[in-house]
Amino acid sequence: MALTMVAAYDVREDDRRSRLAALLQVHGDRVQKSVFLLSIDEPDFCELQARALALIDADTDSLWFARQCADCWGVVVRLGQTDLAPRSLHWAVL
């Protein structure tokens, strides 16, 4: 079963920040410049943590994951331009 999580980061270096954002975008949607809403299952989350740890500098960067329960997510208040873009599937032929 997929978990709903909020991921937020503060990464100093542009290259590391871009690679981390791309990694997080695989599993969810960007809702702010450094905040993602993820839908991910437990095994993929464990892999995501390992890959993210390999990307960031643990001495200068930070990455937070906050698990959101269905009840909590049901009462989220959103103001302003907060609509998420609809997810679309794309096919790639290699």
KEPADO-777168 format. One record per residue: x, z, y of N, C-alpha, C in turn. Coordinates in pm, whole numbers, plus 50000, padded with zeros to 5 digits. Atoms other than C-alpha are relative to their C-alpha. Example, Ala and Ser with C-alpha at 12.3 -4.5 7.8 and 13.67 -1.06 7.14 Angstrom:
! residues 2
  n.east   n.up  n.north  ca.east  ca.up  ca.north  c.east   c.up  c.north
   50089  50000    49881    51230  50780     49550   50090  50000    50120
   49918  49994    49881    51367  50714     49894   49923  50073    50109
//
This chain:
! residues 94
  n.east   n.up  n.north  ca.east  ca.up  ca.north  c.east   c.up  c.north
   50084  50000    49882    50000  50000     50000   50088  50000    50124
   49919  50013    49880    50136  49903     50340   49984  50122    50090
   49997  49892    49903    50233  50173     50585   49993  49940    50140
   49996  50040    49860    50163  50141     50956   50100  50093    50068
   49895  49922    49936    50466  50251     51155   50028  49946    50138
   49949  50039    49869    50588  50246     51510   50151  50015    49995
   49854  49997    49993    50956  50160     51550   50041  49984    50146
   49952  50006    49862    51131  50226     51881   50152  50016    49999
   49854  49993    50002    51496  50169     51959   50057  49997    50141
   49919  50010    49880    51759  50203     52229   50138  49958    49951
   49875  50057    50049    52056  49979     52152   50076  49943    50118
   49922  50038    49883    52335  49924     52404   50041  49853    50002
   49941  50134    50002    52490  49595     52295   49892  49894    49976
   50101  50106    50009    52285  49276     52341   49993  49938    49861
   49999  50065    50131    52393  49119     52011   49936  50089    49893
   50061  49907    50096    52306  49427     51804   49851  50016    50026
   50141  49985    49963    51980  49467     51994   49919  49878    49954
   50070  50123    50043    51882  49104     51925   49984  49994    49849
   50008  50003    50147    51964  49131     51555   49902  50104    49948
   50095  49897    50042    51768  49456     51523   49856  49956    50030
   50135  50048    49965    51467  49307     51704   49954  49893    49901
   50037  50103    50097    51473  49006     51471   49966  50062    49864
   50026  49931    50127    51488  49237     51168   49863  50068    50004
   50129  49931    49989    51191  49442     51290   49884  49902    50009
   50107  50099    49982    50991  49132     51382   49956  49941    49866
   50037  50048    50134    50995  49026     51015   49885  50084    49945
   50098  49907    50057    50777  49330     50938   49887  50037    50094
   50107  49960    49909    50556  49352     51244   50002  49925    50131
   50017  50062    49868    50480  49275     51605   50065  50085    50108
   49944  49931    49883    50662  49360     51925   49884  50038    50091
   50106  49955    49910    50431  49570     52143   50055  50042    50136
   49927  49975    49876    50687  49661     52411   50138  49941    49979
   49867  50062    50015    51042  49542     52478   50081  50060    49886
   49921  49938    50107    51192  49793     52236   49912  50079    49903
   50095  49931    50088    50883  49901     52039   49927  49897    49914
   50067  50089    50095    50739  49737     51728   49896  50078    49922
   50102  49947    50089    50425  49800     51527   50020  49930    49866
   49965  50056    50130    50515  49752     51160   49891  50025    49898
   50083  49983    50119    50308  49700     50848   50093  49971    49883
   49893  50014    50098    50543  49760     50557   49974  50093    49883
   50017  49911    50115    50538  49899     50205   50126  50085    49983
   49892  49900    50012    50761  50188     50096   50134  49941    49956
   49870  50056    50039    51030  49988     49907   50063  49915    50111
   49947  50081    49890    51064  49741     50196   50046  50087    50116
   49960  49909    49893    51082  50031     50441   50137  50061    49970
   49869  49947    50038    51374  50181     50248   50109  49896    50024
   49903  50108    49977    51552  49844     50260   50019  49977    50150
   49992  50018    49855    51471  49807     50631   50089  50106    50063
   49917  49892    49946    51627  50146     50705   50148  49973    49974
   49860  50026    50036    51947  50051     50522   50056  49885    50083
   49953  50116    49923    51972  49714     50696   50014  50035    50148
   49993  49960    49860    51899  49868     51037   50121  50089    50026
   49885  49911    49984    52161  50138     50987   50131  49921    50000
   49881  50085    50002    52415  49866     50909   50017  49923    50132
   49994  50076    49875    52329  49691     51238   50036  50086    50121
   49983  49920    49879    52329  49978     51486   50131  50078    49997
   49887  49909    49988    52615  50193     51611   49940  50140    50010
   50064  49868    50006    52506  50544     51510   50051  50096    50107
   49946  49914    49895    52725  50695     51783   49938  49974    50137
   50053  50034    49867    52559  50513     52074   49855  49954    50000
   50135  50057    50007    52229  50363     51953   49904  50098    49932
   50100  49919    50070    51904  50519     51836   49886  49911    49953
   50114  50071    50058    51616  50399     51620   49907  50104    49942
   50102  49905    50047    51297  50595     51558   49893  49925    49924
   50115  50050    50075    51029  50530     51297   49897  50112    49997
   50109  49902    50003    50694  50710     51331   49887  49943    49916
   50109  50043    50089    50445  50676     51047   49866  50033    50065
   50132  49984    49940    50086  50633     51166   49895  50000    49890
   50107  49995    50099    49793  50742     50951   49881  49916    50050
   50115  50084    49964    49472  50535     50946   49911  50071    50102
   50085  49926    49906    49276  50810     51124   50062  50002    50140
   49932  49997    49870    49537  50838     51401   49995  49863    50067
   49997  50134    49943    49558  50463     51447   49861  49958    50049
   50136  50034    49961    49180  50443     51474   49961  50050    50138
   50033  49944    49868    49183  50645     51798   50107  49971    50105
   49898  50038    49903    49472  50476     51977   49933  49947    50126
   50050  50049    49872    49403  50415     52345   50099  49896    50051
   49914  50107    49949    49539  50084     52476   49948  49959    50137
   50036  50038    49863    49541  49994     52846   50084  49881    50043
   49924  50114    49949    49645  49675     53020   50009  49888    49899
   49980  50118    50085    49783  49372     52839   50051  50044    49864
   49958  49942    50127    49787  49521     52493   49951  49927    49878
   50047  50073    50118    49627  49260     52269   50118  49943    49924
   49895  50056    50084    49850  49169     51979   49969  49855    49972
   50019  50141    50034    49902  48801     51917   49959  49991    49854
   50039  50013    50141    49730  48689     51598   50118  49951    49918
   49890  50040    50088    49972  48656     51309   49967  49864    49942
   50021  50130    50061    50015  48303     51186   50110  49974    49899
   49904  50033    50104    50184  48179     50875   50060  49864    50030
   49929  50126    49981    50442  47902     50894   50068  49964    49869
   49933  50048    50120    50576  47693     50611   50133  49938    50039
   49869  50060    49980    50940  47597     50589   50040  49930    49872
   49954  50077    50115    51073  47329     50360   50151  49990    50011
   49854  50003    49998    51438  47361     50270   50052  49894    49907
//
